């Protein structure tokens, strides 16, 4: 992960109403957001996180992802260590045209996939043209 993807726990605390209780690194997960005709698809990289350690909230148009990752417990003598380990935190502003009651999430192999269905009023529709 690049250094610009990192945020401090203090930054995460200031941008969230929930209290952060762990010290250490906190990372901004890389995401892809794909718009489909009936939903937005959010795919986030959260390596080391499991489904039960991830919290996803959608409130007032803000989608918040928090993922806790267990710290490494090894006594290795690293010559080079480029991969950091820490929690993940990210918030997005999302259109109110999302049906919040139907949002679903899955996590597999360190990838979180969120399905944000569009509200019926926001879905594109075909308008029939009648000829006279």
VEXZAGU-833560 format. One record per residue (C-alpha): residue number from 0; residue in three letters; x, y, z. Coordinates in nm, 4 decimals, decimal comma. Layout:
N
+-----+------+----------+----------+----------+
| pos | code |        x |        y |        z |
+-----+------+----------+----------+----------+
| NUM |  ALA |        X |        Y |        Z |
...
+-----+------+----------+----------+----------+
This chain:
132
+-----+------+----------+----------+----------+
| pos | code |        x |        y |        z |
+-----+------+----------+----------+----------+
|   0 |  UNK |   0,0000 |   0,0000 |   0,0000 |
|   1 |  UNK |   0,1337 |   0,3431 |  -0,0823 |
|   2 |  UNK |   0,1934 |   0,5984 |   0,1912 |
|   3 |  UNK |  -0,0778 |   0,8296 |   0,0526 |
|   4 |  UNK |  -0,3347 |   0,5544 |   0,1154 |
|   5 |  UNK |  -0,2578 |   0,5638 |   0,4870 |
|   6 |  UNK |  -0,4529 |   0,7720 |   0,7322 |
|   7 |  UNK |  -0,3833 |   0,8034 |   1,1004 |
|   8 |  UNK |  -0,6176 |   0,6769 |   1,3681 |
|   9 |  UNK |  -0,6684 |   1,0411 |   1,4673 |
|  10 |  UNK |  -0,7915 |   1,1260 |   1,1148 |
|  11 |  UNK |  -1,0251 |   0,8266 |   1,1226 |
|  12 |  UNK |  -1,1602 |   0,9308 |   1,4622 |
|  13 |  UNK |  -1,2222 |   1,2870 |   1,3459 |
|  14 |  UNK |  -1,4140 |   1,1764 |   1,0370 |
|  15 |  UNK |  -1,6341 |   0,9267 |   1,2186 |
|  16 |  UNK |  -1,8837 |   0,9406 |   1,4984 |
|  17 |  UNK |  -1,7687 |   0,5995 |   1,6242 |
|  18 |  UNK |  -1,4837 |   0,5853 |   1,8686 |
|  19 |  UNK |  -1,1669 |   0,4087 |   1,7541 |
|  20 |  UNK |  -1,0146 |   0,1980 |   2,0296 |
|  21 |  UNK |  -0,7001 |   0,0484 |   1,8720 |
|  22 |  UNK |  -0,3731 |   0,2245 |   1,8245 |
|  23 |  UNK |  -0,1548 |   0,1647 |   1,5216 |
|  24 |  UNK |  -0,1853 |   0,2095 |   1,1483 |
|  25 |  UNK |  -0,5175 |   0,2718 |   0,9764 |
|  26 |  UNK |  -0,5369 |   0,2427 |   0,5985 |
|  27 |  UNK |  -0,7733 |   0,3732 |   0,3325 |
|  28 |  UNK |  -0,8750 |   0,0690 |   0,1272 |
|  29 |  UNK |  -0,8520 |   0,0927 |  -0,2504 |
|  30 |  UNK |  -1,1924 |   0,0583 |  -0,4129 |
|  31 |  UNK |  -1,3613 |   0,0219 |  -0,7492 |
|  32 |  UNK |  -1,7116 |   0,1668 |  -0,7813 |
|  33 |  UNK |  -1,9107 |   0,0342 |  -1,0743 |
|  34 |  UNK |  -2,2459 |   0,1735 |  -1,1835 |
|  35 |  UNK |  -2,4916 |  -0,0770 |  -1,3230 |
|  36 |  UNK |  -2,8455 |  -0,0073 |  -1,4391 |
|  37 |  UNK |  -2,9971 |  -0,1336 |  -1,1132 |
|  38 |  UNK |  -2,7204 |  -0,0873 |  -0,8542 |
|  39 |  UNK |  -2,3858 |   0,0568 |  -0,7555 |
|  40 |  UNK |  -2,1208 |  -0,2051 |  -0,6887 |
|  41 |  UNK |  -1,8395 |  -0,1161 |  -0,4460 |
|  42 |  UNK |  -1,5396 |  -0,3505 |  -0,4399 |
|  43 |  UNK |  -1,2877 |  -0,2749 |  -0,1617 |
|  44 |  UNK |  -0,9535 |  -0,4380 |  -0,0844 |
|  45 |  UNK |  -0,9356 |  -0,5206 |   0,2873 |
|  46 |  UNK |  -0,6613 |  -0,7860 |   0,3145 |
|  47 |  UNK |  -0,6527 |  -0,9613 |   0,6487 |
|  48 |  UNK |  -1,0099 |  -0,8645 |   0,7394 |
|  49 |  UNK |  -1,2865 |  -1,1185 |   0,7837 |
|  50 |  UNK |  -1,6602 |  -1,0735 |   0,7443 |
|  51 |  UNK |  -1,7174 |  -1,0569 |   1,1197 |
|  52 |  UNK |  -1,4515 |  -0,7846 |   1,1624 |
|  53 |  UNK |  -1,6073 |  -0,5496 |   0,9038 |
|  54 |  UNK |  -1,8675 |  -0,2827 |   0,9774 |
|  55 |  UNK |  -2,0548 |  -0,1129 |   0,6947 |
|  56 |  UNK |  -2,2902 |   0,1769 |   0,7693 |
|  57 |  UNK |  -2,5097 |   0,3861 |   0,5402 |
|  58 |  UNK |  -2,6525 |   0,6960 |   0,7026 |
|  59 |  UNK |  -2,7535 |   1,0358 |   0,5625 |
|  60 |  UNK |  -2,5970 |   0,9548 |   0,2258 |
|  61 |  UNK |  -2,2632 |   0,8490 |   0,3765 |
|  62 |  UNK |  -2,1323 |   0,4957 |   0,3240 |
|  63 |  UNK |  -1,8694 |   0,4056 |   0,5851 |
|  64 |  UNK |  -1,6464 |   0,0990 |   0,5798 |
|  65 |  UNK |  -1,4490 |  -0,0054 |   0,8885 |
|  66 |  UNK |  -1,2473 |  -0,3264 |   0,8964 |
|  67 |  UNK |  -1,0392 |  -0,4483 |   1,1892 |
|  68 |  UNK |  -0,7323 |  -0,6582 |   1,1148 |
|  69 |  UNK |  -0,5552 |  -0,8666 |   1,3764 |
|  70 |  UNK |  -0,1976 |  -0,7504 |   1,4297 |
|  71 |  UNK |   0,0888 |  -0,9715 |   1,3167 |
|  72 |  UNK |   0,2372 |  -1,1714 |   1,5952 |
|  73 |  UNK |   0,5695 |  -1,2979 |   1,4733 |
|  74 |  UNK |   0,9266 |  -1,2621 |   1,5881 |
|  75 |  UNK |   1,0853 |  -1,2621 |   1,2459 |
|  76 |  UNK |   1,3868 |  -1,0497 |   1,1689 |
|  77 |  UNK |   1,2711 |  -0,8777 |   0,8487 |
|  78 |  UNK |   1,5351 |  -0,7505 |   0,6084 |
|  79 |  UNK |   1,2639 |  -0,5637 |   0,4167 |
|  80 |  UNK |   0,9011 |  -0,5156 |   0,5148 |
|  81 |  UNK |   0,6814 |  -0,3250 |   0,2699 |
|  82 |  UNK |   0,3367 |  -0,4505 |   0,3654 |
|  83 |  UNK |   0,1824 |  -0,2748 |   0,6608 |
|  84 |  UNK |  -0,0858 |  -0,4263 |   0,8791 |
|  85 |  UNK |  -0,3633 |  -0,2208 |   1,0288 |
|  86 |  UNK |  -0,7307 |  -0,1439 |   1,0270 |
|  87 |  UNK |  -0,9162 |   0,0007 |   0,7280 |
|  88 |  UNK |  -1,1449 |   0,3041 |   0,7235 |
|  89 |  UNK |  -1,3159 |   0,4853 |   0,4372 |
|  90 |  UNK |  -1,6267 |   0,7018 |   0,3918 |
|  91 |  UNK |  -1,8031 |   0,7922 |   0,0671 |
|  92 |  UNK |  -2,0826 |   1,0326 |  -0,0149 |
|  93 |  UNK |  -2,3445 |   0,8332 |  -0,2035 |
|  94 |  UNK |  -2,6550 |   0,9536 |  -0,3808 |
|  95 |  UNK |  -2,9731 |   0,9398 |  -0,1785 |
|  96 |  UNK |  -3,1152 |   0,7391 |  -0,4700 |
|  97 |  UNK |  -2,9984 |   0,4184 |  -0,2993 |
|  98 |  UNK |  -3,2464 |   0,1763 |  -0,1432 |
|  99 |  UNK |  -3,0722 |   0,1544 |   0,1960 |
| 100 |  UNK |  -3,2907 |  -0,1333 |   0,3135 |
| 101 |  UNK |  -3,1591 |  -0,3607 |   0,0388 |
| 102 |  UNK |  -2,7830 |  -0,2981 |   0,0692 |
| 103 |  UNK |  -2,5908 |  -0,6264 |   0,0948 |
| 104 |  UNK |  -2,2260 |  -0,7163 |   0,1516 |
| 105 |  UNK |  -1,9954 |  -1,0156 |   0,1076 |
| 106 |  UNK |  -1,6301 |  -1,0622 |   0,1980 |
| 107 |  UNK |  -1,4076 |  -1,3280 |   0,0416 |
| 108 |  UNK |  -1,0289 |  -1,3528 |   0,0189 |
| 109 |  UNK |  -0,9728 |  -0,9997 |   0,1517 |
| 110 |  UNK |  -1,2157 |  -0,8367 |  -0,0931 |
| 111 |  UNK |  -1,5343 |  -0,6697 |   0,0322 |
| 112 |  UNK |  -1,8149 |  -0,6428 |  -0,2230 |
| 113 |  UNK |  -2,1085 |  -0,4113 |  -0,1501 |
| 114 |  UNK |  -2,4278 |  -0,4088 |  -0,3545 |
| 115 |  UNK |  -2,6122 |  -0,0765 |  -0,3293 |
| 116 |  UNK |  -2,9420 |  -0,1169 |  -0,5158 |
| 117 |  UNK |  -3,0824 |   0,1932 |  -0,6773 |
| 118 |  UNK |  -3,4214 |   0,3129 |  -0,5608 |
| 119 |  UNK |  -3,6978 |   0,2513 |  -0,8155 |
| 120 |  UNK |  -3,7275 |   0,6236 |  -0,8916 |
| 121 |  UNK |  -3,3572 |   0,6403 |  -0,9833 |
| 122 |  UNK |  -3,3521 |   0,3418 |  -1,2199 |
| 123 |  UNK |  -3,3464 |   0,4201 |  -1,5912 |
| 124 |  UNK |  -3,6641 |   0,3341 |  -1,7699 |
| 125 |  UNK |  -3,7712 |   0,3034 |  -2,1282 |
| 126 |  UNK |  -4,0462 |   0,5431 |  -2,2325 |
| 127 |  UNK |  -4,2817 |   0,4119 |  -2,4977 |
| 128 |  UNK |  -4,3569 |   0,6595 |  -2,7736 |
| 129 |  UNK |  -4,7025 |   0,6399 |  -2,9221 |
| 130 |  UNK |  -4,7694 |   0,7569 |  -3,2736 |
| 131 |  UNK |  -5,0861 |   0,9389 |  -3,3658 |
+-----+------+----------+----------+----------+
